Amino acid sequence: MMKVSVVIPVYNEEKLIKNCLDSLMNQTEKP
């Protein structure tokens, strides 16, 4: 499995972080 680093710049968006991380983990397109 390939390692990938992700930087997510956010400010006062705690409500959206879980959705964003879930989307990253569930993507199907290969790099």
MODELLER restraints for C-alpha pairs under 7 A, 6 or more apart:
rsr = mdl.restraints
at = mdl.atoms
